[in-house]
């Protein structure tokens, strides 16, 4: 279907809901019944409580390396060259390789078994990290922790996309994404607390205690997930949902026009996914997202403070001041995604977020700026947080219809993005370039400009799909009017039979 250029220009920043845009709302759209609110509360509480806690522990275990490095690990393990970057690379390679098989397995193994099970394994390895005495022992541990953690982000994203309507998905994905920033913040505070209270306790250095504490927290969260995580609406066995509520969960997705084929693992999924534009276009979009300063914001700011000779920063300030980036991201993640859910003006929010990234990164490229502006620049250049839930909720919507293809696309997006981010961190943000990172900041600025163009491509393809869907719906409506009896006979009820 060919559309004029004027159509794309006119609708580029229009609401993705079209004429069906609801009145502005925060959590529940106008007209939501009390029974529906009760059902959503149950789904929200159990999915988001475990999803957020799991993602929190993932980032707690991921960020602890950076905090440990500046808090004693560097000297204890003689990490004076690029060993830190290599350890980060090992972790990232593990995440790249772990995400795709994990999401494929979700069509075979129930999410309530697979995701907490993998989390329990990485918790054990995290605890074991406290005992290392050589940097060469660190590399394989970080690889396997990353491999197991690769399941968390894409797995929970897959489950979120299975349960929620288009008007609900963004803010739930946003809350899930916030857990990453909370985890990074708490890791810094834990490191500071460990240095202050546990340094030398039982002959164990403070930075080693953090790995023990993080691992124990992760074990507790994994056990919680085994008990409460609800799988998907098609096969949920959640004890807290009645048979009527389980049927309503499936009915809601059908009402939203996002009913999916019920399938299990098959190699044919790769062929089906390869024929979609979503796999390629969304993967490139998320690769651009993984090139921002935000991917390394906490680390580069920590290294700036640690190397700042003009001002005196204590080790506690070096660990804690960069957590302002996380708090800033949390606020904007929630605000932006609530707005997108309520209005559908996704492109307007994306454009504003990209403007913040460009401004902050330009300031870091210039570098010789006042201290106050420098701190603001790290905040703005690190404001990549809102785009992740926006892009992933968008991807869940654009790939709905085939559970396997959706799961594979979400995983490939993450793996390809992490792969590019790993290369960038290794070669453009080596710790030996601290604190200025001239190559890295300039490269990130160029990639952000590329993302500005690519997001227009994604929106244009979405508009084309929406126009095709409208045309098809009009044809079907016309056929229904001409053949009403045939239309009625094709109706299918998803509600369970009720016995008197």
N, C-alpha and C positions, 0 to 999 in steps of 0.2 A: 504494500500500500504506500503510494507516494504522497507526501504531504508538502505543501509549499513552505519555503523558508520563513515566511511571515508567521506561520502557525507556531514554529519553534520559538521565534523571537518573542511573540506575544505571550506564550505560555511558559517560558523558561523559569520564571520566578512565581508562577501561579501555584495555588494549592494543589497538591497531588490528589486531594479528595474530589476535585471538580465541583459540581453542583451539589454533591452530597456532604459538603463540609459541615460538621456539627457546630453548634454554638460552643464558645470557648468553655473549657472545663479543666479542672486540675487533675482529678483522678477518675471520676465516673462521668460519662456523658449524660446529658439531660435525659430523663425518662428511664434510667436504669432502675429495675425493680429491686425491692429489698432482698428477694431470694437470689437475684443475680449478684448483688453486692456481697451477700453472705458467701456465695460460691467463690467469687473472685478473692475474697479475703482469705479463704482457705488455700486456694491455689497460690496466691501471692506469698502468704506466710511461709509455706513449706518449700516452694520452689526457690524463692528469693533468700530465705534464711540459709538453706544449705548452699545454694549457688554462690551467694556473697561470701559466706564463710570459707568455702573451698577456694574461691578466687583470692580472698584475703590471705589465706595461708600460702597459696602459690606465690603471691608477691612478697609475703613475709619471708619465705624461703629464698626468693630470688634476690630481694634487696639486701639480705643480710651479708652477702659477699662484699658489696660495695662498702657497707658500714664497717665490716670486719677489717677490710683492707686499710682503711684510714684509722683504725683503732687498735692496731697491734699486729695484725696478720702479716702485713708487709714486711715488718722486721723479723718476726718469728719464723717466717718461711722463706726469708731472703728473696722477696719478690721485687727486685730493684729494676728490672727491665720491663718487657711487655708481657710478663707472666700473667698479670691480672687480665689483660685483654684476651690472652689465650684461654684462660679459665672461663671468661664470659663467652668466648666463641664456642667452647666445648658445650656449655649449657645451651646456647642458642642452636647449635647443630642438633642436639638432642630434641629440642622443641620442634624443630623443622621436621625431623624424621618421625616424631611421635604423634603429631596431630592427625595426619591423614588416616593411618590404620586405626586409630582410636575412634574416629567418627564413622569409619566404615563398620567397625565392630558394633557400634550402637544400633545398627539395624539387625543385629543377631543376638547380642548380649544386652539385657535390660540396663538402661542407664543407672538405675539404683544399685546395681551390682558392679558394673564396670567402672564408673567414675569414682565412687568411694574406695573401691579396691585398689585402683592405681594410686589414689591419694595416700592410702595406708602404706604402700610400698615406698613412695618418695619420702614419707615421714621418717621411715626407718633409716633411709640413707642420709637424711638431713641430720638426724641425731648422731649417726656415725661420723659425720664430718668433724665433730669436735676433737676426734682422736688423731687426726692427721698430723704428721711431723715433717712432711716433705711436700713441696708444691706438686711433684709428679703424682702423688696420691690424690691431690685435689682434682686433677683433670678428669679421670674416669668417673669420680663421684658426681661432679657437676654435669657430665654428659648424661648419665643415667637418671639423675634427678630431673634434668630438662626433658628427657625422653618421656618420662612418666607424667610430668606436668603439662606436656603438650596436649594432653587430653582435656584439660580443665576448661580452658577458654572456649574452644570450639564445641566441646561437648555440651556445656551449659547453654551456649548460644543456640545450638540445635534444639535443645529441649524448650527454651524460651519461644523459639519460632514455631514450635508445635502446639503451644497452648493458647497464644494470645492473638487477638484481632489487631488489625492495622492501627486502630486508634489507641491501642493499649500497649503495643510492643515497645515503642521507643523509650518510655519512661521506665519500664521494667528493665530493659537492657541498660539504661543509664544507671539505675541503682546497682545493677550487677557490676558495671564498669567502675563505679566509685570504689568498690572493694579493693581494686588494685592500688589506688592512691592511699586508702586507709592503711593497707598492708605496708606500703612503702614508708608512710609516716610512722606507724607503730614500730617498724623495724629500727628506725633511727632512735626512737625513744627507748626501745628495749636495749639497744646498744649502749646508750648513755647510762641507763639504769644499771646494766650489768657491770659497766666500768666503775660505777660509783659504789655498788654494793656487793658484787660477786667477784671482783678482781682478786685472783689468787686463792679463792675459796676452794679447799680440798686440792690445792696445787694446780687449779685450772684457771687459765687466763680468762679475762672478761669476755673477749671476743669469742672464745670457745663455748662459754655458757649460753650465748645467744642461739647457737645451733641446737643445743639440747632443748632449750625452752621452746624454740620454734617447732621442733619436731614433736614435742609432747602436745602442743596445741593442735597440730595437724592430725595427730592420731585421734584426738577427741572429736574433731570435726568429721573425720572419715566415718567413725562409728555412728555419729548422728545421721550422716547421709544414708547409710545402710538401712536405717529405720524409717526415714520420712520422705526420701526423694520419690516422686510419683511416676517416673517413666514418662510416657506420652499419653495423650487422650485416647489413642487407639488401643492401648494395651495396659492401661493403668490398673494397679491392684492396691492403690492407696487406701489404707484402712479408714481414713478420715472422710472419704467421699462415699455417699450413698449410691445405689444403682441408678437412681434418677439423676443425681448430680454428674455421674460419669457419662451418662447419655447426653446430658445438657452440654458438657464440655466439648463433645464431638459435634453436637449440633451448632454450637457457636462458631466453630471454625468453618463449617459448611455455609452458614449464614454470611460469613465474611468473604465467601468466594475463594477459599483457600483449602478446600478439601484435597487430600493427597492420596495417591495410590498406596495401598497397604502392601508393602513388599518387604522382602528380607534380602540378605546378602546375595548378590549375583554379580558376576563379572561384567554383565551387560550394562551396569551403571556407568562404566567409563565411556562406553560408546554413546549412551544417551547424553551424558554430560558434555562430551566433546562436540555435540551438535548444537549446543546452546551458546548464545552470545554472552549470557550472564557469566559463565565460567571465566572467560577471558577478560571481559571488560571489568568485572568486579575485582578480579585478582589484581589487575594493573592498578586500579584505584587504591586498593589496600596496600599495595607495594609503595605507592606514592606516600601514603600516610605513614609508613614506617621509615621515611627518610627525614622526618622533622627533628629538630633539636630536642623535642619532647621525649624521644626515645632514650636520650642520655642526659636529660636536663638535671636530674638530681646529682648524677655523678660529676658532670662538668662544673656544676655550681659548687659542689663540695671541694673539688680540686682547685677551683678559683679561690675559695675562701682559705683553703689550706696553704696556697702559694701567694696570697696577698701580703706583700711586704709593707704596704702603706697603712694597713689597719691591723689591729691585733684581734684575732679570732681564736677563741679557746676550742679545744677538741669537742666540747659539747655544742658550741655554736656551729662548728663545721658539720656536725651530724644533724642538728635540729633546724637551723635556718632554712636549708633547702626544702624542708617539708612544707614551707609556705606554697611552693609550686603545687603540691598535692591538694592542699586546702582550696586553693584558687580553682583548680581543675574540678574538684568535687562540686563547688557552687555552680560553675558554668555548665557542667554536665547535666545537672538536675534542671536548671532553668531552661537551657536550650532544648532539651528533649521533651520536657513537658509542653513547651511551646509548639514543637513540631507535631507531637501527638494531637494536640488540640486544634491546630490550624492547617496542618499539611504543608506549611511554607518551609519545606526542608531546604530548598536552594538558598533562600534568603539567610537562613541561619548558617549554612555552610560558608556563604560568601563573607559574612561577618567574622566567623572564626578564622578563615584564611587571612583576612585583613590583620587580625591580631598576630598571627604567626609571622606574617611578612614584616610587620613593624618591629616586633621583638628581634627577629633574626637579623634584620638590617642593622639594628643598634649593636648587636654582638659582632657583626662583621666590621663595623666602624671601630669598635672596641674602646677607643680613647674618649670616654664619656664619664660624666659625674657618677659617683657611687650610687646615688638614689636611682638614677635612670638605668644603671647597670643591673640593679636588683629587679626593677620593673621589666627590663629586657629579658631576663631569665624567666620571669613569670609568663610573659607574653609568648616568647619563643617556645616555652614548654606547654602552651595551651593546646595540646593535641587531643586531650581527653574527650571533649564533647564529640569529636568526629568519629571516634571508634563506635560508640553505640548508634550514632546516626547511620553510619555506613553499614553496620551489621544488621540493624533492624531493616534497613533498606534492602539489603541482600536477602534476608529471610522472606520479605514480601515479594521481591522480584523472582525468587527461585521456588516459590510454593507450587505444589502440584505433584512433586515426586520426592518422597522422603530421602531416597538414596542420593539423588542428584543434588538436593539441597544440602544434605550433610557433607557430600564430597566437595561441593563448591565452597562452603564455609571453611572447610579444613584447608583446601588448596589456597584460598585467600590468605589465611593465617600463615601457612608454611612458606609461601612465596614471599610474603611481607617480612617474615622473620629472617628468611635467608638474605634478603637485600639489606635489612637492618644490620645483620651480623657482619656482612662485608663492609658496610659503611663504618660501623663502630671499630672494626679491626684496622682499617686502612685510613680512615678520615678522622677518627677520634682516638688515636692511641694516647695512653696516659703520658707518653713522653712529649706530647704537644701541649700539655697543660701549662698555663691555664687558658691560653688564647684560642687554640683550636682553629686557626685561620682557615685551613683547608676544609674542615668539617662544616663550619658555619656558612662558608660560601657555597659549598655543595648543597647543603640543606635549603638555602635560599633559592637556588636554581630549581630544585625538585619541587618546592612549594609552588613556584610559578607554573611548573608542569602540571601539578595537581589542580590548579585553578582551571586549566584548559580541559583536563580529562574529566572532571566532574560534570562539565557541560555535555560531554559525549554520553555519559551515563544517563543524564537527565533527558537528552534527546532520544535515546533509545527507549527510555521509560515512556515518554510521550507517544512514541510510535506504537508501543504495545497498548497503551491506554486507548489510542484512537482505533486500533484494530479491534480491541475488546468492545468498544462502543458500537462499532459497525456490526460486529457479530451479534451483539445483544439485540440490536435493532432488527436484524434479520430473523433471529429466533422469536422475538416478540411478534413480528409480522406473521410468521408461520403459525404461532400459537393462536393468533386471532383467526387465521384461516382454517386451522384444524384443532379446535379446542378440545375435542374428545381425546385425540392422540396425546395432547400435552398432559391432560389429567391422568391418563393411564400410566404415564412415566414417572409420576411422583413417588418418592421413596421416603418413608418415615424412619428416622433414626432413634425415635423414642422407644423405650422397652415396653413390652406388653405388661399391662397392669391387671392383676387378678383382684376380683372383688373380695 
